[in-house]
Amino acid sequence: MAKMHVKMTVNGKAVEALAEPRTLLIHFLREELNLTGPHIGCDTSHCGACTVDLDGKSVKSCTLFVGQANGAEITTIEGIANADGSLHVLQEMFREHHGLQCGFCTPGMIVRARRLLAENPDPTEAEVRFGISGNLCRCTGYQNIVKAILAAAATLNAEKEAAQ
């Protein structure tokens, strides 16, 4: 099968490659770019383990062909950390509030939570639960994930107020 030329920005870096048009974005990220943070969970777009941020929207990378991401700006869990290498506040709050157990859902959950907080900086518990409802966790019962996201929102809001 003929390969297509794709260009995109992934975690702030320009990427160019040849890929078969039928290649799913998740496979391109993992196999071509060696970004193994986004996980392949269900292969049916139900679990959200493969969630990435694409042009300002949370998407399940197992549902998109690489050609659909041509020219896009993509952020994976690998691109979430701060520029100095320290953990993003969401990563820190997931650690602090035990928002993970096996860790399989964590990358997609954090990427989705980051977009949720960008869209709604001060969510209620119900809004957090609804906002992450497309991402499944089989271990935690979501209690600590929700606590972690709410704590991250409070921290980010406090930092924003202090900077003003």
C-alpha positions in Angstrom: 0.0 0.0 0.0 1.3 3.5 -0.9 2.4 5.5 2.1 1.4 9.1 2.6 3.6 12.0 3.9 2.3 13.3 7.3 3.4 16.4 9.2 2.2 17.3 12.7 3.5 18.8 15.9 3.7 16.3 18.7 4.5 17.6 22.2 5.8 20.8 20.8 8.1 19.1 18.2 7.6 19.1 14.5 7.3 15.5 13.1 7.3 14.3 9.5 7.0 10.7 8.4 5.7 8.3 5.8 2.8 6.2 7.0 0.1 4.0 5.5 -3.2 5.8 5.3 -4.9 3.1 7.3 -2.5 3.5 10.2 -4.3 4.5 13.4 -2.9 7.5 15.2 -2.3 5.4 18.4 -0.1 3.0 16.4 1.8 5.9 14.7 2.4 7.5 18.1 3.6 4.3 19.8 5.4 2.5 16.9 6.8 5.4 14.8 7.4 8.0 17.4 8.0 5.7 20.4 5.5 7.6 22.6 4.2 4.7 24.6 2.3 6.8 27.2 -1.0 6.6 25.3 -2.1 3.0 25.8 -4.0 0.6 23.6 -6.8 -0.6 25.9 -9.9 -1.8 24.2 -9.5 -1.2 20.4 -13.1 -0.1 20.4 -12.8 3.5 21.6 -14.6 2.8 24.9 -11.9 2.9 27.5 -10.0 6.2 26.8 -6.6 4.8 27.6 -5.4 6.2 24.2 -6.7 9.8 24.8 -4.5 12.6 23.5 -5.1 16.3 22.9 -5.5 17.1 19.3 -5.9 20.7 18.3 -7.4 21.6 21.6 -9.8 18.7 21.9 -9.6 15.4 23.7 -9.7 12.5 21.2 -9.3 8.8 21.4 -6.3 8.1 19.2 -7.5 4.6 18.4 -10.4 6.2 16.4 -8.4 8.4 14.1 -6.3 7.5 11.1 -2.9 9.2 11.0 -3.9 11.2 7.9 -6.7 12.8 9.9 -4.1 14.2 12.3 -2.0 15.6 9.4 -1.1 19.2 10.3 -2.4 18.8 13.8 -1.0 19.9 17.1 -1.0 16.8 19.4 -0.2 16.5 23.1 0.3 13.1 24.7 1.1 12.4 28.4 4.8 12.7 27.5 4.2 16.4 26.7 2.3 17.3 29.9 5.3 17.8 32.3 6.5 21.3 32.9 9.3 22.7 30.7 11.8 22.1 33.6 10.9 18.5 33.7 8.9 18.7 36.9 5.5 17.1 37.0 2.4 19.0 35.9 0.1 19.8 38.8 -2.3 17.1 37.6 0.4 14.5 37.6 1.5 15.6 41.1 -2.1 15.6 42.4 -2.7 12.1 41.0 0.4 11.0 42.9 -0.5 12.9 46.1 -4.2 11.8 46.2 -3.6 8.2 45.0 -5.5 8.8 41.8 -4.0 5.7 40.3 -3.5 2.1 41.1 -2.4 -0.1 38.1 -1.7 3.1 36.1 -3.0 1.8 32.8 -5.8 4.5 32.5 -3.7 7.2 34.1 -2.1 8.8 30.9 -5.4 9.1 29.1 -7.1 10.2 32.3 -4.6 13.0 32.9 -4.6 14.2 29.3 -8.4 14.3 29.5 -8.4 16.1 32.9 -6.0 18.7 31.6 -8.4 19.5 28.7 -11.3 19.5 31.1 -9.6 22.1 33.4 -8.7 24.2 30.4 -12.3 24.3 29.4 -13.7 24.6 33.0 -11.0 25.8 35.4 -13.3 25.5 38.5 -15.4 22.4 38.0 -17.8 20.8 40.5 -17.4 17.2 41.5 -20.3 16.3 39.2 -18.7 18.2 36.3 -15.4 16.3 36.8 -17.2 13.0 36.8 -19.1 13.9 33.6 -15.9 15.3 32.1 -13.9 12.1 32.5 -16.8 9.8 31.8 -15.3 8.7 28.5 -12.2 7.3 30.3 -12.6 4.0 32.2 -10.7 3.0 35.3 -11.1 -0.6 36.4 -9.1 -0.2 39.7 -9.9 3.0 41.6 -13.7 3.5 41.7 -12.8 7.1 40.5 -13.0 8.6 44.0 -9.3 9.5 44.2 -9.2 10.5 40.5 -11.9 13.0 41.1 -10.2 14.3 44.3 -6.9 14.6 42.3 -8.6 16.6 39.5 -10.4 18.9 42.0 -7.1 19.4 43.9 -5.3 20.3 40.7 -8.1 22.8 39.8 -7.8 24.4 43.3 -4.0 24.6 43.0 -4.1 26.0 39.5 -6.7 28.6 40.5 -4.6 29.6 43.6 -1.5 30.0 41.4 -3.5 32.1 39.0 -4.8 34.4 41.8 -1.4 34.7 43.3 0.1 35.8 40.0 -2.5 38.6 39.6 
